[in-house]
Each structure stands twice: as C-alpha cells, then as structure tokens.
C-alpha cells in the first residue's frame, strides 16, 4: 500500500504564491518576490495585482473553497484556512489550462488519482537526492513534481525562477532532479554549460525536440525523462530516450488508437480521449499527428490549424498562431503573425487577407491580425492568448 501524502500549510502557501506570481508582470515580481515566492503576509489587491477577485476566485475553485472566505486575507491566512478545511487532503483539486479562447479552462482531478500517479512516477527516481523545480506549483505538472514528488521520495525541494543562466547549471548537485519545461530546456541548452555528474531532468507540458535533449546530454545531463499527458489526464506515459516510445503508466490501459482507460485506486474506471493519435506496440506508444480541434464560428466548425497552415505558405510568415477571439473581442478567429523578414506589417496583413479571400471560407477568415517578433508564450512555454 502506497504512503498517503498529506499537504501542509507551507505546500498550500507555495501553490497560492505561484498562482499569484503568474498574474504579475516582471516589475511586480521584482518588487514582491522573496526567494521565488511571495511573502506570507502578502495580501493580493488591486494595487499589486490585476483583477485580484478573479485570481482569488480561481484559487478557491482550485481547492473547492468558497472564495469569499479568502478575500482580504494574506497568503498565510488563506493557506491556513484551506489547510483546516481540507485537513491537507482535499477530495479534489482543479487545475486550469488555456482553452481555444485563451480563457482558463478548469480540469478536475481527484486527489487520490494524483497520489496514485506520483507514486507510479516516483519509482523512476528512487536514487534522487533533491528536486530543483522551475515550474509553477499551481499547474498540474508543477503540483505533481514540485509538491507531491518530494514527499513521495522524502527528499528536499528547491524552487527557482525560470530564468536561464549558467549559475542555474553550475549550482546543481550530484543526485539532483531538475523539473522544467521545453522552452527553458532549450534556453539552458544554448548556454553550452557543463552539468555536474549524476543530474537527471524531467520535461513535460509539450514536445521537447530530440536535438535539444541530445545536446543537453552531450553537455553532461545524465538522463532526461519525458512525461506525456495533459491537464485533463495527468501523466499518461514516460520515456528516457527521445527516439523511443513512451511506456504507459500502470494505471492506464489502451482502449483505442487515441483512447485510454484509467483504473483508480478504488477500482473505478474512466475513459479518456487523448489530444493526439497514437501508434501502439503493447503498452508502449508514440504520438503521431495531433488531432485537429474544431472551434465554432457562426455555428460552423472551423479548424485553426488549417488557417495556420495556409498562412505559413506565405514567404513573409515565419510563425503563425490562430485561435478564437475572447468573448469581448468578437466571435471570429484572430491571427498572430511573426514575420520572416523586415516587410511592413501592413503589407503582410494585406497579402494574408487576400490569401484568406481566395483560399478560406467566410468563417475561416480571421477578423483580427496581430504582429510581433515572437509568438506570445506563457511561463510554461505554451502559446498564450494575446
């Protein structure tokens, strides 16, 4: 029987602090951050954070606590209240992921399922001495690997800001387990700095290029573990070789090309449909083409990926992202364009509007075009709204 893992008030403070930091700009973080967390006496209000009511409501939703009880309280007071009401073992936790509109979408996980998953993953890291985490603790990936994993392994945790620098690598110790996401791994790889011996890494939240992993290992990283999953499913499988297949975690069973079934610790079964089509060999799998996700424009299903592909055919477009407008913006698609050269934005927009008129349906045509030097990314390196 696996050990029951109980949250303490400090864990909850870290989750709340992480959620609040995610809403701050760089200068606000510099002002209020203390050793990569907010002070226990920090009280979120309109002077130090945008739309504090929304983020407090989200924190309440995360722990299934009435958010009215959390308003005008410090981080320490909120954490203590949540701890007392949950006794350190909430029945469920809600994590948020960006939907097609950029609005945070809730994904509910039972605490026992999260516990089951981390015990399964902990077996891969039995000899680690310390966890060093660069990921937000209020996301499911950060919660699992920064909050629960150190408890399951009974080893210390160190939180660090996701800022690339040679000191980040030089201050690692033999036996460390680094928790990061693909964008940060890419930045660390470009530093070309040698890792200390016997340091492992973990990456998740999106594909990490094989060339990045191979380069990091050439720089001394002993092992990289890729974890495949989503906010809805949690971790599904893992691999230590970027050219190999993922191994399905023991509580999952394949039921179709892109469907799997989870058996909980209580024996309950639940079916999930994954975001990718998968190639299977026994209990091993490899993601193939991502399943296209339709959004509705004027009651008609349209596929943002098709619009992106059409725009990328323009030689002046280096990168492109297409998604639904937020409700206050309208009810059409919008596009974000990263130019490939120094052509004026207005010229590129004119060309893309002409392309859309000739090749796209009325519902596929974006109603708004934005431009920038790079795609807008979240702190986890995922595409964010603009």
MODA-V153165 format. One record per pair of residues at least 6 apart in sequence whose ideal C-beta (glycine too) atoms are under 8 Angstrom apart, sorted by the first residue. I is the first residue (numbers start at 0). J is the second residue. D is the distance in Angstrom with one decimal. If there is no record, write none. Layout:
i:I j:J d:D
i:I j:J d:D
//
This chain:
i:1 j:114 d:7.2
i:1 j:115 d:7.5
i:1 j:118 d:4.3
i:2 j:118 d:7.8
i:2 j:151 d:7.3
i:3 j:88 d:7.3
i:3 j:114 d:7.2
i:4 j:114 d:5.4
i:4 j:117 d:7.3
i:4 j:147 d:5.6
i:4 j:150 d:4.7
i:4 j:151 d:6.3
i:5 j:86 d:7.9
i:5 j:87 d:4.0
i:5 j:88 d:5.6
i:6 j:82 d:7.1
i:6 j:85 d:7.4
i:6 j:87 d:4.4
i:6 j:88 d:7.0
i:6 j:89 d:7.6
i:6 j:146 d:7.2
i:7 j:82 d:7.0
i:7 j:87 d:6.1
i:8 j:75 d:7.6
i:8 j:78 d:4.8
i:8 j:79 d:5.5
i:8 j:82 d:4.6
i:9 j:78 d:7.7
i:10 j:146 d:5.3
i:11 j:62 d:7.6
i:11 j:77 d:7.8
i:11 j:78 d:4.0
i:11 j:81 d:5.2
i:11 j:82 d:5.7
i:12 j:36 d:7.6
i:12 j:39 d:6.4
i:12 j:74 d:5.4
i:12 j:75 d:6.2
i:12 j:78 d:4.2
i:13 j:36 d:6.3
i:13 j:136 d:4.9
i:13 j:145 d:7.8
i:13 j:146 d:7.0
i:13 j:158 d:7.1
i:14 j:61 d:7.4
i:14 j:136 d:5.0
i:14 j:137 d:5.0
i:14 j:142 d:6.9
i:14 j:146 d:7.0
i:15 j:58 d:5.8
i:15 j:74 d:5.2
i:15 j:77 d:5.7
i:15 j:78 d:6.0
i:15 j:137 d:7.7
i:16 j:36 d:4.5
i:16 j:37 d:4.3
i:16 j:41 d:7.7
i:16 j:74 d:5.9
i:16 j:136 d:7.6
i:17 j:36 d:7.8
i:17 j:135 d:4.6
i:17 j:136 d:4.0
i:17 j:137 d:4.4
i:17 j:138 d:7.9
i:17 j:141 d:6.8
i:18 j:54 d:6.3
i:18 j:57 d:6.8
i:18 j:58 d:5.6
i:18 j:61 d:7.4
i:18 j:135 d:7.8
i:18 j:137 d:4.0
i:19 j:37 d:5.9
i:19 j:41 d:7.4
i:19 j:43 d:5.6
i:19 j:48 d:6.3
i:19 j:54 d:6.4
i:19 j:74 d:7.5
i:20 j:28 d:6.1
i:20 j:32 d:6.8
i:20 j:36 d:7.8
i:20 j:37 d:6.5
i:20 j:135 d:7.5
i:21 j:135 d:5.8
i:21 j:137 d:7.0
i:21 j:378 d:6.0
i:22 j:48 d:5.4
i:22 j:49 d:6.3
i:22 j:50 d:7.7
i:22 j:54 d:5.3
i:23 j:31 d:7.1
i:23 j:47 d:7.8
i:23 j:48 d:6.1
i:27 j:47 d:6.5
i:27 j:48 d:7.2
i:30 j:47 d:7.8
i:31 j:37 d:5.7
i:31 j:38 d:7.2
i:31 j:41 d:6.2
i:31 j:47 d:6.3
i:32 j:160 d:7.9
i:34 j:158 d:7.9
i:35 j:158 d:4.7
i:35 j:159 d:5.9
i:35 j:160 d:5.2
i:36 j:158 d:6.6
i:37 j:74 d:5.9
i:38 j:74 d:7.4
i:39 j:73 d:6.5
i:39 j:74 d:5.6
i:39 j:75 d:3.8
i:40 j:73 d:4.9
i:40 j:74 d:7.5
i:40 j:75 d:6.6
i:41 j:47 d:7.7
i:41 j:73 d:6.2
i:41 j:74 d:5.2
i:42 j:71 d:6.8
i:42 j:72 d:6.8
i:42 j:73 d:5.0
i:42 j:74 d:7.8
i:43 j:51 d:4.5
i:43 j:54 d:6.7
i:43 j:55 d:6.5
i:44 j:51 d:5.5
i:44 j:71 d:7.8
i:45 j:51 d:5.9
i:48 j:54 d:6.7
i:52 j:70 d:7.5
i:55 j:66 d:5.2
i:55 j:69 d:5.2
i:55 j:70 d:5.9
i:56 j:66 d:4.4
i:57 j:95 d:6.5
i:57 j:103 d:6.8
i:58 j:64 d:7.9
i:58 j:66 d:7.0
i:58 j:69 d:6.3
i:58 j:77 d:7.1
i:59 j:65 d:6.2
i:59 j:66 d:3.1
i:59 j:67 d:8.0
i:59 j:68 d:7.6
i:59 j:69 d:5.6
i:60 j:66 d:7.3
i:60 j:93 d:5.2
i:60 j:105 d:6.5
i:61 j:92 d:6.1
i:61 j:93 d:5.0
i:61 j:94 d:7.2
i:61 j:95 d:7.8
i:61 j:137 d:6.9
i:62 j:81 d:5.0
i:62 j:84 d:7.9
i:62 j:85 d:6.4
i:62 j:89 d:5.6
i:62 j:92 d:6.9
i:62 j:93 d:8.0
i:63 j:89 d:6.4
i:63 j:90 d:7.0
i:63 j:91 d:6.3
i:63 j:93 d:7.2
i:64 j:80 d:7.3
i:64 j:81 d:5.6
i:64 j:84 d:6.0
i:64 j:85 d:7.9
i:68 j:80 d:6.2
i:69 j:77 d:4.9
i:69 j:80 d:7.0
i:69 j:81 d:8.0
i:72 j:80 d:7.2
i:81 j:89 d:8.0
i:88 j:110 d:6.0
i:89 j:110 d:5.4
i:90 j:109 d:6.9
i:90 j:110 d:6.2
i:91 j:107 d:5.5
i:91 j:108 d:6.5
i:91 j:109 d:5.1
i:91 j:110 d:6.1
i:92 j:107 d:7.6
i:92 j:108 d:5.6
i:92 j:110 d:6.2
i:92 j:113 d:6.8
i:92 j:142 d:7.2
i:93 j:105 d:4.8
i:93 j:106 d:6.9
i:93 j:107 d:5.1
i:93 j:108 d:7.7
i:94 j:105 d:7.5
i:94 j:106 d:5.3
i:94 j:108 d:6.7
i:94 j:137 d:7.5
i:94 j:138 d:6.2
i:94 j:139 d:4.2
i:94 j:142 d:7.2
i:94 j:230 d:5.1
i:95 j:103 d:3.9
i:95 j:104 d:6.5
i:95 j:105 d:5.8
i:95 j:106 d:7.2
i:95 j:230 d:7.4
i:96 j:103 d:7.1
i:96 j:104 d:5.4
i:96 j:106 d:5.9
i:96 j:229 d:7.5
i:96 j:230 d:3.9
i:96 j:231 d:7.7
i:97 j:103 d:6.5
i:97 j:104 d:6.9
i:97 j:377 d:7.4
i:97 j:381 d:7.1
i:97 j:382 d:7.8
i:97 j:383 d:6.6
i:97 j:384 d:6.7
i:98 j:104 d:4.0
i:99 j:292 d:6.9
i:99 j:294 d:4.7
i:99 j:303 d:7.5
i:99 j:322 d:5.7
i:99 j:323 d:4.9
i:100 j:322 d:7.0
i:100 j:323 d:4.7
i:100 j:324 d:7.2
i:100 j:325 d:5.4
i:100 j:326 d:7.1
i:100 j:384 d:7.5
i:101 j:322 d:6.6
i:101 j:325 d:6.0
i:101 j:383 d:6.9
i:101 j:384 d:2.6
i:101 j:385 d:7.9
i:102 j:325 d:6.7
i:102 j:326 d:7.9
i:102 j:384 d:7.9
i:106 j:139 d:7.4
i:106 j:229 d:7.9
i:106 j:230 d:4.2
i:106 j:231 d:4.7
i:108 j:139 d:6.8
i:108 j:233 d:6.1
i:109 j:263 d:7.2
i:111 j:263 d:6.5
i:111 j:264 d:5.3
i:111 j:265 d:7.2
i:112 j:233 d:6.7
i:112 j:261 d:7.4
i:112 j:263 d:5.9
i:112 j:264 d:7.8
i:113 j:139 d:7.9
i:113 j:142 d:7.3
i:113 j:143 d:6.4
i:113 j:147 d:6.5
i:113 j:233 d:6.6
i:114 j:147 d:7.0
i:114 j:264 d:7.7
i:115 j:250 d:5.8
i:115 j:263 d:6.8
i:115 j:264 d:5.1
i:116 j:143 d:6.6
i:116 j:233 d:5.0
i:116 j:234 d:5.4
i:116 j:248 d:6.9
i:116 j:250 d:7.3
i:117 j:143 d:5.3
i:117 j:144 d:7.9
i:117 j:147 d:4.2
i:117 j:148 d:5.6
i:117 j:151 d:5.3
i:118 j:151 d:5.8
i:119 j:234 d:7.9
i:119 j:248 d:5.0
i:119 j:249 d:5.8
i:119 j:250 d:6.5
i:120 j:143 d:7.4
i:120 j:148 d:7.0
i:120 j:226 d:7.3
i:120 j:234 d:6.1
i:120 j:237 d:7.0
i:120 j:248 d:7.3
i:121 j:148 d:6.1
i:121 j:151 d:4.1
i:121 j:152 d:5.6
i:123 j:224 d:6.3
i:123 j:237 d:6.6
i:124 j:148 d:7.3
i:124 j:152 d:6.3
i:124 j:176 d:5.6
i:124 j:199 d:6.9
i:124 j:224 d:8.0
i:125 j:152 d:7.3
i:126 j:174 d:7.2
i:127 j:152 d:6.2
i:127 j:154 d:6.2
i:127 j:174 d:5.9
i:127 j:175 d:7.2
i:127 j:176 d:4.3
i:127 j:199 d:6.6
i:128 j:154 d:6.0
i:128 j:172 d:7.1
i:128 j:173 d:7.5
i:128 j:174 d:3.1
i:128 j:175 d:6.8
i:129 j:154 d:5.7
i:129 j:155 d:5.3
i:129 j:156 d:7.4
i:129 j:157 d:6.5
i:129 j:172 d:6.5
i:129 j:174 d:6.4
i:129 j:175 d:5.2
i:129 j:176 d:7.0
i:130 j:144 d:7.0
i:130 j:145 d:6.8
i:130 j:148 d:6.1
i:130 j:149 d:4.9
i:130 j:152 d:7.6
i:130 j:154 d:6.3
i:130 j:155 d:7.3
i:130 j:156 d:4.7
i:130 j:157 d:7.2
i:130 j:175 d:7.7
i:130 j:176 d:5.1
i:130 j:178 d:6.3
i:131 j:156 d:7.9
i:131 j:157 d:5.0
i:131 j:159 d:6.2
i:131 j:171 d:6.7
i:131 j:175 d:5.4
i:131 j:176 d:7.0
i:131 j:177 d:5.2
i:131 j:178 d:7.0
i:132 j:141 d:6.7
i:132 j:144 d:6.5
i:132 j:145 d:4.0
i:132 j:156 d:6.4
i:132 j:157 d:7.2
i:132 j:158 d:5.5
i:132 j:159 d:7.0
i:132 j:177 d:8.0
i:132 j:178 d:4.3
i:133 j:159 d:5.5
i:133 j:160 d:7.4
i:133 j:161 d:4.5
i:133 j:177 d:7.3
i:133 j:178 d:6.5
i:133 j:179 d:4.5
i:133 j:180 d:7.5
i:133 j:183 d:5.6
i:134 j:140 d:5.7
i:134 j:141 d:4.0
i:134 j:144 d:6.9
i:134 j:145 d:6.3
i:134 j:161 d:7.4
i:134 j:178 d:5.5
i:134 j:179 d:6.6
i:134 j:180 d:6.1
i:134 j:204 d:7.9
i:134 j:379 d:6.9
i:135 j:141 d:4.7
i:135 j:378 d:6.1
i:135 j:379 d:6.8
i:136 j:142 d:6.0
i:136 j:145 d:5.1
i:136 j:146 d:5.9
i:136 j:158 d:7.4
i:138 j:204 d:7.9
i:138 j:230 d:7.7
i:138 j:379 d:6.5
i:139 j:230 d:5.2
i:139 j:233 d:6.2
i:140 j:178 d:7.9
i:140 j:180 d:7.5
i:140 j:203 d:5.0
i:140 j:204 d:5.6
i:140 j:226 d:7.7
i:140 j:379 d:7.6
i:141 j:178 d:7.5
i:143 j:233 d:7.0
i:143 j:234 d:7.0
i:144 j:178 d:4.5
i:144 j:201 d:6.2
i:145 j:156 d:6.1
i:145 j:158 d:6.9
i:145 j:178 d:6.2
i:146 j:156 d:7.9
i:148 j:178 d:8.0
i:149 j:155 d:6.6
i:149 j:156 d:4.1
i:159 j:167 d:6.8
i:161 j:179 d:7.3
i:161 j:180 d:7.8
i:161 j:183 d:5.2
i:161 j:378 d:6.4
i:163 j:183 d:6.6
i:163 j:186 d:3.7
i:163 j:187 d:5.5
i:163 j:189 d:7.6
i:163 j:190 d:6.3
i:164 j:190 d:7.4
i:165 j:190 d:5.5
i:165 j:192 d:4.6
i:167 j:187 d:6.8
i:168 j:187 d:6.5
i:168 j:190 d:6.7
i:168 j:192 d:4.5
i:168 j:193 d:7.5
i:168 j:194 d:5.8
i:169 j:192 d:6.8
i:169 j:195 d:7.9
i:171 j:177 d:6.9
i:171 j:194 d:6.4
i:171 j:195 d:5.2
i:171 j:198 d:5.1
i:172 j:195 d:6.4
i:172 j:198 d:7.8
i:173 j:195 d:5.7
i:173 j:196 d:5.5
i:173 j:197 d:4.2
i:173 j:198 d:6.9
i:174 j:197 d:5.7
i:174 j:198 d:7.7
i:175 j:195 d:7.7
i:175 j:198 d:4.9
i:175 j:199 d:7.3
i:176 j:198 d:7.9
i:176 j:199 d:5.0
i:176 j:200 d:7.5
i:176 j:201 d:6.6
i:177 j:198 d:6.6
i:177 j:199 d:7.1
i:177 j:200 d:4.6
i:177 j:201 d:7.0
i:178 j:200 d:8.0
i:178 j:201 d:5.1
i:179 j:187 d:7.4
i:179 j:200 d:6.7
i:179 j:201 d:7.3
i:179 j:202 d:6.2
i:180 j:202 d:6.4
i:180 j:203 d:6.8
i:180 j:204 d:4.7
i:180 j:205 d:7.2
i:180 j:379 d:5.1
i:180 j:380 d:4.8
i:181 j:202 d:5.8
i:181 j:204 d:6.9
i:181 j:205 d:5.3
i:181 j:206 d:6.7
i:181 j:207 d:4.1
i:181 j:208 d:7.5
i:181 j:211 d:7.3
i:181 j:380 d:5.6
i:182 j:376 d:6.5
i:182 j:379 d:7.6
i:182 j:380 d:2.7
i:183 j:380 d:6.7
i:184 j:200 d:7.1
i:184 j:202 d:5.6
i:184 j:207 d:5.7
i:184 j:211 d:5.7
i:184 j:212 d:7.6
i:184 j:215 d:6.6
i:185 j:207 d:7.8
i:185 j:208 d:7.4
i:185 j:211 d:5.3
i:187 j:215 d:7.1
i:188 j:211 d:5.1
i:188 j:214 d:4.9
i:188 j:215 d:5.2
i:188 j:218 d:7.2
i:191 j:218 d:6.6
i:192 j:218 d:6.8
i:193 j:218 d:5.7
i:193 j:219 d:4.9
i:194 j:215 d:7.6
i:194 j:218 d:5.9
i:194 j:219 d:3.7
i:194 j:220 d:4.9
i:194 j:221 d:7.7
i:195 j:219 d:7.2
i:196 j:219 d:7.0
i:196 j:221 d:7.1
i:197 j:221 d:5.7
i:198 j:219 d:7.4
i:198 j:220 d:6.0
i:198 j:221 d:5.9
i:199 j:220 d:7.5
i:199 j:221 d:5.8
i:199 j:222 d:4.7
i:199 j:223 d:7.5
i:199 j:224 d:6.9
i:200 j:215 d:6.9
i:200 j:220 d:5.5
i:200 j:222 d:7.1
i:200 j:223 d:4.6
i:200 j:224 d:7.1
i:201 j:223 d:7.5
i:201 j:224 d:4.9
i:201 j:225 d:7.9
i:201 j:226 d:6.4
i:202 j:212 d:7.8
i:202 j:223 d:6.4
i:202 j:224 d:7.5
i:202 j:225 d:5.5
i:202 j:226 d:7.3
i:203 j:225 d:7.0
i:203 j:226 d:4.1
i:203 j:227 d:7.5
i:203 j:228 d:6.8
i:203 j:234 d:7.5
i:204 j:379 d:5.1
i:204 j:380 d:6.8
i:204 j:381 d:6.2
i:205 j:380 d:6.8
i:205 j:381 d:6.1
i:206 j:286 d:7.9
i:207 j:223 d:7.6
i:207 j:225 d:6.2
i:207 j:241 d:7.4
i:209 j:241 d:3.8
i:209 j:242 d:6.2
i:212 j:223 d:4.8
i:212 j:225 d:7.7
i:212 j:241 d:4.6
i:213 j:241 d:6.9
i:215 j:223 d:6.5
i:216 j:222 d:7.8
i:216 j:223 d:6.7
i:222 j:239 d:5.7
i:223 j:239 d:7.0
i:223 j:241 d:7.3
i:224 j:237 d:5.6
i:224 j:238 d:7.4
i:224 j:239 d:5.6
i:225 j:237 d:6.6
i:225 j:238 d:5.3
i:225 j:239 d:7.9
i:225 j:241 d:6.8
i:225 j:245 d:7.4
i:226 j:234 d:5.0
i:226 j:236 d:7.6
i:226 j:237 d:5.3
i:227 j:234 d:7.3
i:227 j:235 d:5.3
i:227 j:236 d:4.8
i:227 j:237 d:7.1
i:227 j:238 d:7.8
i:227 j:245 d:5.1
i:227 j:286 d:6.8
i:228 j:234 d:4.2
i:228 j:235 d:4.5
i:228 j:236 d:7.6
i:229 j:235 d:7.8
i:229 j:273 d:7.5
i:229 j:274 d:6.2
i:231 j:271 d:6.8
i:232 j:259 d:7.7
i:232 j:261 d:7.6
i:232 j:271 d:5.2
i:232 j:273 d:7.2
i:234 j:248 d:6.2
i:235 j:245 d:7.6
i:235 j:247 d:6.8
i:235 j:248 d:6.5
i:235 j:251 d:5.9
i:235 j:259 d:6.6
i:235 j:273 d:7.2
i:236 j:245 d:3.5
i:236 j:246 d:5.6
i:236 j:247 d:4.9
i:236 j:248 d:6.0
i:236 j:251 d:7.5
i:236 j:283 d:7.9
i:236 j:284 d:6.3
i:237 j:245 d:6.2
i:237 j:246 d:6.0
i:237 j:248 d:7.2
i:238 j:244 d:6.5
i:238 j:245 d:4.7
i:238 j:246 d:6.6
i:244 j:278 d:7.9
i:244 j:280 d:6.4
i:244 j:283 d:4.0
i:244 j:284 d:6.0
i:244 j:285 d:4.8
i:245 j:283 d:6.5
i:245 j:284 d:5.4
i:245 j:285 d:6.8
i:245 j:286 d:7.8
i:246 j:282 d:6.4
i:246 j:283 d:5.6
i:247 j:253 d:6.9
i:247 j:259 d:7.4
i:247 j:282 d:4.5
i:247 j:283 d:7.0
i:247 j:284 d:6.5
i:250 j:261 d:5.8
i:250 j:262 d:5.5
i:250 j:263 d:7.4
i:251 j:259 d:5.0
i:251 j:260 d:7.0
i:251 j:261 d:5.7
i:252 j:259 d:6.5
i:252 j:260 d:4.9
i:252 j:261 d:8.0
i:252 j:262 d:7.1
i:253 j:259 d:5.8
i:253 j:279 d:5.7
i:253 j:282 d:7.4
i:253 j:284 d:7.4
i:254 j:260 d:5.0
i:254 j:270 d:6.5
i:256 j:276 d:5.8
i:256 j:277 d:6.1
i:256 j:279 d:7.3
i:257 j:272 d:6.0
i:257 j:273 d:4.8
i:257 j:275 d:6.5
i:257 j:276 d:5.1
i:257 j:277 d:5.7
i:257 j:290 d:6.5
i:258 j:270 d:6.1
i:258 j:271 d:6.8
i:258 j:272 d:5.3
i:258 j:273 d:7.1
i:259 j:270 d:7.6
i:259 j:271 d:5.6
i:259 j:273 d:6.6
i:260 j:268 d:5.5
i:260 j:269 d:6.9
i:260 j:270 d:5.2
i:260 j:271 d:7.5
i:261 j:268 d:6.9
i:261 j:269 d:5.2
i:261 j:271 d:6.7
i:262 j:268 d:5.4
i:263 j:269 d:7.5
i:273 j:290 d:7.8
i:274 j:289 d:6.1
i:274 j:290 d:5.9
i:274 j:292 d:7.7
i:275 j:286 d:4.1
i:275 j:287 d:6.4
i:275 j:288 d:7.2
i:275 j:289 d:5.1
i:275 j:290 d:6.3
i:276 j:286 d:7.6
i:276 j:287 d:4.6
i:276 j:288 d:5.8
i:276 j:289 d:7.8
i:276 j:290 d:6.0
i:277 j:284 d:4.5
i:277 j:285 d:6.7
i:277 j:286 d:5.9
i:277 j:287 d:6.4
i:278 j:284 d:6.4
i:278 j:285 d:4.7
i:278 j:287 d:5.6
i:289 j:304 d:8.0
i:291 j:302 d:4.9
i:291 j:304 d:5.4
i:291 j:305 d:7.6
i:292 j:302 d:7.4
i:292 j:303 d:7.7
i:292 j:304 d:7.7
i:293 j:300 d:4.0
i:293 j:301 d:6.5
i:293 j:302 d:5.5
i:294 j:300 d:7.5
i:294 j:301 d:6.2
i:294 j:302 d:7.9
i:294 j:303 d:6.5
i:294 j:322 d:7.7
i:294 j:323 d:4.9
i:294 j:332 d:7.7
i:295 j:301 d:7.5
i:296 j:323 d:7.5
i:296 j:330 d:6.7
i:296 j:331 d:5.9
i:296 j:332 d:6.4
i:296 j:362 d:4.3
i:296 j:363 d:7.6
i:297 j:330 d:7.0
i:297 j:362 d:5.4
i:299 j:360 d:7.9
i:299 j:362 d:4.5
i:301 j:332 d:6.9
i:301 j:360 d:7.4
i:301 j:362 d:5.1
i:301 j:363 d:5.0
i:302 j:363 d:8.0
i:303 j:321 d:4.0
i:303 j:322 d:5.7
i:303 j:323 d:7.7
i:303 j:332 d:6.4
i:304 j:321 d:7.8
i:305 j:363 d:7.0
i:306 j:321 d:4.5
i:306 j:332 d:6.4
i:306 j:334 d:7.1
i:306 j:355 d:7.8
i:306 j:359 d:6.4
i:306 j:363 d:5.4
i:306 j:365 d:6.9
i:307 j:319 d:4.9
i:307 j:320 d:6.8
i:307 j:321 d:5.0
i:309 j:354 d:6.4
i:309 j:355 d:7.6
i:309 j:358 d:5.6
i:309 j:359 d:6.4
i:310 j:316 d:5.5
i:310 j:319 d:4.6
i:310 j:321 d:7.5
i:310 j:334 d:6.6
i:310 j:336 d:7.1
i:310 j:351 d:5.7
i:310 j:354 d:7.0
i:311 j:318 d:7.9
i:311 j:319 d:5.5
i:312 j:354 d:7.7
i:313 j:347 d:7.3
i:313 j:350 d:6.0
i:313 j:351 d:6.4
i:313 j:354 d:6.5
i:314 j:339 d:6.6
i:315 j:338 d:5.8
i:315 j:339 d:5.5
i:315 j:340 d:6.0
i:315 j:342 d:4.9
i:315 j:346 d:7.7
i:315 j:347 d:5.0
i:315 j:350 d:6.9
i:316 j:336 d:5.8
i:316 j:337 d:7.4
i:316 j:338 d:6.9
i:316 j:339 d:6.1
i:316 j:347 d:7.0
i:316 j:351 d:7.6
i:317 j:337 d:4.9
i:317 j:338 d:6.3
i:317 j:339 d:3.9
i:318 j:336 d:7.7
i:318 j:337 d:3.9
i:318 j:373 d:7.5
i:318 j:374 d:5.5
i:319 j:334 d:6.4
i:319 j:335 d:7.0
i:319 j:336 d:5.6
i:319 j:337 d:7.1
i:320 j:334 d:7.1
i:320 j:335 d:4.6
i:320 j:374 d:5.4
i:320 j:375 d:7.9
i:320 j:382 d:5.6
i:321 j:332 d:5.6
i:321 j:333 d:7.2
i:321 j:334 d:5.0
i:321 j:335 d:7.8
i:321 j:365 d:6.5
i:322 j:332 d:7.0
i:322 j:333 d:6.6
i:322 j:384 d:7.2
i:323 j:330 d:8.0
i:323 j:331 d:7.8
i:323 j:332 d:6.3
i:323 j:333 d:7.5
i:324 j:330 d:6.7
i:324 j:331 d:5.8
i:324 j:332 d:7.1
i:324 j:333 d:5.1
i:324 j:366 d:6.9
i:324 j:367 d:6.7
i:325 j:384 d:6.9
i:328 j:367 d:6.9
i:329 j:366 d:5.8
i:329 j:367 d:7.5
i:331 j:362 d:8.0
i:331 j:364 d:7.6
i:331 j:365 d:6.7
i:331 j:366 d:3.6
i:331 j:367 d:7.4
i:332 j:363 d:6.9
i:332 j:364 d:7.3
i:332 j:365 d:4.5
i:332 j:366 d:6.7
i:333 j:365 d:5.4
i:333 j:366 d:6.5
i:333 j:367 d:4.1
i:333 j:368 d:7.4
i:333 j:369 d:7.0
i:333 j:385 d:7.9
i:334 j:351 d:7.3
i:334 j:365 d:4.2
i:334 j:367 d:7.3
i:334 j:368 d:5.2
i:334 j:369 d:7.2
i:335 j:369 d:4.8
i:335 j:370 d:7.4
i:335 j:371 d:6.8
i:335 j:374 d:6.2
i:335 j:375 d:6.7
i:335 j:385 d:5.4
i:336 j:344 d:7.8
i:336 j:347 d:6.3
i:336 j:348 d:7.7
i:336 j:351 d:7.2
i:336 j:368 d:6.4
i:336 j:369 d:7.1
i:336 j:370 d:5.1
i:336 j:371 d:7.9
i:337 j:370 d:7.5
i:337 j:371 d:6.3
i:337 j:372 d:6.7
i:337 j:373 d:6.0
i:337 j:374 d:6.0
i:338 j:344 d:7.2
i:338 j:347 d:5.9
i:338 j:370 d:6.7
i:344 j:370 d:4.4
i:347 j:370 d:7.3
i:348 j:368 d:4.8
i:348 j:370 d:7.7
i:351 j:368 d:6.7
i:352 j:364 d:7.8
i:352 j:368 d:7.8
i:355 j:363 d:7.2
i:355 j:364 d:4.4
i:355 j:365 d:6.9
i:356 j:364 d:7.3
i:369 j:385 d:5.6
i:371 j:385 d:7.9
i:374 j:382 d:6.0
i:375 j:382 d:7.0
i:375 j:383 d:5.0
i:375 j:384 d:7.2
i:375 j:385 d:4.6
i:376 j:382 d:6.3
i:376 j:383 d:6.0
i:377 j:383 d:4.2
//
